[in-house]
Amino acid sequence: MTPTTATATATATVQFVDTPDGPFGILADDQGRVLASGWTSDVDTLVARLTPSLRPDPASIEPGELAAADAVRAYYAGDVTAIDEVEVVQRGGEFHQRAWIALREITPGSPLSYQEFAAALGRPTAVRAAASACARNAPALFVPCHRVLRTDGTMGGFAWGVPVKRSLLARESAAS
């Protein structure tokens, strides 16, 4: 599913799901499209991941049920492709938009290095830009930036911690 570019949402829904890697928060717009997600139980942490133009008014964020939560549960139950069709919204330049689409095309269990990822984007020398796209990725898991590793194969950074990244990659490797 292609990320959608949009403006700030008038209302937003938040839902938290218990996972083996800890609580997983999902912040979605009024159409159920994921704006931000990650391993936290704090709404403010999710909102802080968003570019300012996508941040909902804090007073508009209400708890609720999201279809994306079902995809998270299915992912953790072993269907690592369950996250693929969840619609997300991100805002960024043309390179970042292409990178976020490309992240969703990386096969579970077959991570790429940042160098391979940059090459897949048609810019083999843009390793730092490729890493920046991963770092600015707000809807984690649904846009699987955890599937990109350092050139030497080590984990590298991950906004939600290297132990979570290691767990996700092990889960995907076992499922493939």
MARKE-735649 format. One line per 5 residues: number of its first residue (from 1); their letters; for each residue x, y, z of C-alpha. Coordinates in nm, 3 decimals. Example, Ala and Ser with C-alpha at 12.3 -4.5 7.8 and 13.67 -1.06 7.14 Angstrom:
REM MARKE-735649
1> AS> 1.230/-0.450/0.780  1.367/-0.106/0.714 .
REM end
This chain:
REM MARKE-735649
1> MTPTT> 0.000/0.000/0.000  0.141/0.340/-0.098  0.182/0.599/0.176  -0.056/0.890/0.141  0.047/1.252/0.175 .
6> ATATA> -0.205/1.454/0.373  -0.250/1.745/0.605  -0.315/1.736/0.977  -0.616/1.536/1.078  -0.911/1.696/1.256 .
11> TATVQ> -0.958/1.394/1.480  -0.736/1.099/1.562  -0.774/0.761/1.724  -0.518/0.586/1.939  -0.507/0.220/2.032 .
16> FVDTP> -0.251/0.016/2.223  -0.186/-0.354/2.165  0.010/-0.583/2.396  0.290/-0.759/2.206  0.583/-0.981/2.306 .
21> DGPFG> 0.802/-0.674/2.243  0.597/-0.453/2.477  0.301/-0.224/2.428  0.249/-0.115/2.068  0.077/0.217/2.005 .
26> ILADD> -0.108/0.312/1.689  -0.219/0.668/1.610  -0.453/0.694/1.311  -0.641/0.970/1.133  -1.019/0.990/1.104 .
31> QGRVL> -1.006/0.746/0.809  -0.814/0.482/1.005  -0.487/0.550/0.820  -0.184/0.507/1.046  0.001/0.829/1.116 .
36> ASGWT> 0.248/0.698/1.374  0.310/0.373/1.554  0.568/0.207/1.772  0.650/0.022/2.090  0.519/0.265/2.348 .
41> SDVDT> 0.214/0.321/2.563  0.254/0.700/2.549  0.042/0.904/2.306  0.280/1.201/2.323  0.568/0.981/2.207 .
46> LVARL> 0.368/0.881/1.900  0.267/1.240/1.824  0.630/1.354/1.857  0.726/1.116/1.572  0.503/1.310/1.331 .
51> TPSLR> 0.605/1.596/1.109  0.434/1.908/1.251  0.195/1.936/0.957  0.045/1.595/1.042  0.017/1.638/1.418 .
56> PDPAS> -0.342/1.621/1.538  -0.471/1.856/1.804  -0.403/1.667/2.131  -0.763/1.734/2.239  -0.886/1.550/1.928 .
61> IEPGE> -0.710/1.220/2.010  -0.955/0.961/2.142  -0.901/0.596/2.229  -1.074/0.354/1.995  -1.054/0.036/1.791 .
66> LAAAD> -0.844/0.034/1.474  -0.822/-0.224/1.197  -0.445/-0.176/1.209  -0.445/-0.336/1.555  -0.577/-0.659/1.401 .
71> AVRAY> -0.284/-0.654/1.158  -0.041/-0.615/1.450  -0.198/-0.911/1.630  -0.181/-1.122/1.311  0.182/-1.021/1.257 .
76> YAGDV> 0.275/-1.135/1.606  0.073/-1.456/1.556  0.302/-1.544/1.265  0.151/-1.375/0.959  0.435/-1.130/0.897 .
81> TAIDE> 0.264/-1.004/0.580  -0.048/-0.891/0.771  0.096/-0.540/0.797  0.139/-0.499/0.421  -0.203/-0.360/0.333 .
86> VEVVQ> -0.247/-0.123/0.628  -0.280/0.226/0.489  -0.039/0.486/0.624  0.003/0.861/0.587  0.344/1.027/0.577 .
91> RGGEF> 0.472/1.362/0.466  0.814/1.413/0.316  1.002/1.499/0.002  1.005/1.289/-0.313  1.306/1.082/-0.204 .
96> HQRAW> 1.157/1.000/0.136  0.822/0.909/-0.022  0.997/0.670/-0.262  1.201/0.526/0.026  0.892/0.463/0.241 .
101> IALRE> 0.724/0.282/-0.048  1.041/0.077/-0.107  1.061/-0.021/0.261  0.723/-0.190/0.223  0.863/-0.392/-0.068 .
106> ITPGS> 1.149/-0.551/0.129  1.067/-0.919/0.172  1.026/-1.025/0.535  1.325/-1.234/0.637  1.548/-1.076/0.370 .
111> PLSYQ> 1.675/-0.748/0.516  1.888/-0.511/0.311  2.189/-0.306/0.411  2.159/0.073/0.396  2.387/0.059/0.092 .
116> EFAAA> 2.164/-0.200/-0.082  1.858/0.003/0.012  2.008/0.321/-0.138  2.093/0.127/-0.455  1.736/-0.009/-0.472 .
121> LGRPT> 1.618/0.353/-0.464  1.836/0.427/-0.768  2.081/0.637/-0.566  2.362/0.404/-0.457  2.569/0.685/-0.304 .
126> AVRAA> 2.275/0.823/-0.101  2.330/0.594/0.197  2.280/0.875/0.449  1.959/0.986/0.279  1.834/0.627/0.286 .
131> ASACA> 1.915/0.607/0.657  1.735/0.939/0.709  1.420/0.798/0.550  1.432/0.511/0.799  1.490/0.746/1.091 .
136> RNAPA> 1.197/0.972/0.990  0.957/0.681/0.942  0.666/0.744/1.180  0.440/0.440/1.112  0.695/0.182/1.229 .
141> LFVPC> 0.618/-0.183/1.164  0.365/-0.094/0.890  0.651/0.069/0.699  0.918/-0.180/0.805  1.232/0.027/0.843 .
146> HRVLR> 1.358/-0.245/1.078  1.441/-0.447/0.763  1.744/-0.228/0.689  2.079/-0.305/0.852  2.425/-0.155/0.860 .
151> TDGTM> 2.650/-0.252/0.572  2.839/-0.492/0.798  2.513/-0.670/0.884  2.481/-0.536/1.238  2.155/-0.394/1.369 .
156> GGFAW> 2.239/-0.026/1.374  1.993/0.215/1.530  1.618/0.181/1.561  1.387/0.439/1.716  1.224/0.171/1.930 .
161> GVPVK> 1.548/0.004/2.041  1.780/-0.257/1.898  1.622/-0.539/2.104  1.286/-0.476/1.933  1.454/-0.462/1.591 .
166> RSLLA> 1.637/-0.790/1.662  1.309/-0.952/1.774  1.122/-0.840/1.461  1.395/-0.964/1.229  1.411/-1.301/1.411 .
171> RESAA> 1.029/-1.335/1.389  1.035/-1.259/1.015  1.329/-1.492/0.951  1.150/-1.776/1.130  0.831/-1.715/0.931 .
176> S> 1.002/-1.714/0.591 .
REM end
